[in-house]
Amino acid sequence: MKYKRVIIFLIFVIICITGCETTKIIEVSYNVKEIPNENFRVTINNYFKNFDDIRRWKEYSTETFIKRAYSWCTGDYSEDATIDEMIEIYYELNKNSLRLKSIEINNIKVSDSDEILIEVTRTWENNQKDESIYSLLLENEEWKFDNRM
């Protein structure tokens, strides 16, 4: 009985130290009839499901997109920082920002075989909505986010 109390106490301490925070799942829905291919869908889903952390979504974007996001956020267009420095600065500036709650893919436009535009509606944790257009490029046989308009 004594060991049971000690074990329960240790479990309680571990939970208190590590925290009980859960990761919120960002809902991605498609309001389109056709999706170019499965690789495209995987890129879209993974980018938006990791939207709140550049350290995770960077693998679904081009370096150009990372540089653009960094510049939009910081106002620094000099490109003096390395990509890794840009990612870390961007993350630190945005880690407490409004979180994405859901994304709706409303339209997919194939402009040529290597570029696709998607029109989306983003819903934020405060239930505000906005619309945006993203371009994706085919880079080394993988779709990557390249721009936001």
For each residue, the residues with C-beta under 8 A, 3 or more apart:
1: 4 5
2: 5 6
3: 6 7
4: 1 7 8
5: 1 2 8 9
6: 2 3 9 10
7: 3 4 10 11
8: 4 5 11 12
9: 5 6 12 13
10: 6 7 13 14
11: 7 8 14 15
12: 8 9 15 16
13: 9 10 16 17
14: 10 11 17 18
15: 11 12 18 19 20
16: 12 13 19
17: 13 14
18: 14 15
19: 15 16
20: 15
21:
22:
23:
24: 99 101
25: 49
26: 48 49 51 52 100 101 102 103
27: 101 102 103
28: 44 45 48 49 102 103 105
29: 102 103 104 105
30: 35 104 105
31: 104 105 106
32: 35 105 106 107 108
33:
34: 108
35: 30 32 38 40 41 108
36: 40 108 110 116
37: 40 41
38: 35 41 42
39: 42 43 141 142 143
40: 35 36 37 43 44 116 136 143
41: 35 37 38 44 45
42: 38 39 45 46
43: 39 40 46 47 60 136 142 143 144 145
44: 28 40 41 47 48 105 118 136 143
45: 28 41 42 48 49
46: 42 43 49 50 57 59 60
47: 43 44 50 51 57 60 61 145
48: 26 28 44 45 51 100 103
49: 25 26 28 45 46
50: 46 47 53 56 57 60
51: 26 47 48 57 100 103
52: 26 94 97 99 100
53: 50 56 57 91 95
54: 57 58 66 69 87 90 91 94
55: 58 87 91
56: 50 53 59
57: 46 47 50 51 53 54 60 61 145
58: 54 55 61 66 87
59: 46 56
60: 43 46 47 50 57 143 144 145
61: 47 57 58 65 66 69 144 145 146
62: 65 66 137 139 144 145 146
63: 66 67 83
64: 67 68 146 147
65: 61 62 68 69 144 145 146 147 148
66: 54 58 61 62 63 69 70 83 86 87 90
67: 63 64 70 71 79 83 86
68: 64 65 71 72 147 148
69: 54 61 65 66 72 73 90 148
70: 66 67 73 74 76 81 86 87 89 90
71: 67 68 74 75 76 77
72: 68 69
73: 69 70 90 93 94
74: 70 71 89 90 93
75: 71
76: 70 71 80 81
77: 71
78: 81
79: 67
80: 76
81: 70 76 78 85 86 89
82: 85 86
83: 63 66 67 86 87
84: 87 88
85: 81 82 88 89
86: 66 67 70 81 82 83 89 90
87: 54 55 58 66 70 83 84 90 91
88: 84 85 91 92
89: 70 74 81 85 86 92 93
90: 54 66 69 70 73 74 86 87 93 94
91: 53 54 55 87 88 94 95
92: 88 89 95
93: 73 74 89 90 97
94: 52 54 73 90 91 97
95: 53 91 92
96:
97: 52 93 94
98: 124 125 126 128
99: 24 52 124 125
100: 26 48 51 52 103 122 123 124 125
101: 24 26 27 123 124 125 127
102: 26 27 28 29 122 123
103: 26 27 28 29 48 51 100 120 121 122 123
104: 29 30 31 120 121 123
105: 28 29 30 31 32 44 108 118 119 120
106: 31 32 119 120 121 131
107: 32 118 119
108: 32 34 35 36 105 116 117 118 119
109: 116 117 118 119
110: 36 113 115 116
111: 115 116 117
112: 115
113: 110 138
114: 137 138
115: 110 111 112 135 136 137 138 146
116: 36 40 108 109 110 111 135 136 143
117: 108 109 111 133 134 135 136
118: 44 105 107 108 109 133 134 136
119: 105 106 107 108 109 131 132 133
120: 103 104 105 106 131 132 133 134
121: 103 104 106 129 130 131
122: 100 102 103 129 130 131 132
123: 100 101 102 103 104 127 128 129
124: 98 99 100 101 127 128 129 130
125: 98 99 100 101
126: 98
127: 101 123 124
128: 98 123 124
129: 121 122 123 124
130: 121 122 124
131: 106 119 120 121 122
132: 119 120 122 148 149
133: 117 118 119 120 148 149
134: 117 118 120 145 147 148 149
135: 115 116 117 145 146 147 148 149
136: 40 43 44 115 116 117 118 143 144 145 146
137: 62 114 115 143 144 146
138: 113 114 115 141 142 143 144
139: 62 142 143 144
140:
141: 39 138
142: 39 43 138 139
143: 39 40 43 44 60 116 136 137 138 139
144: 43 60 61 62 65 136 137 138 139
145: 43 47 57 60 61 62 65 134 135 136 148
146: 61 62 64 65 115 135 136 137
147: 64 65 68 134 135
148: 65 68 69 132 133 134 135 145
149: 132 133 134 135
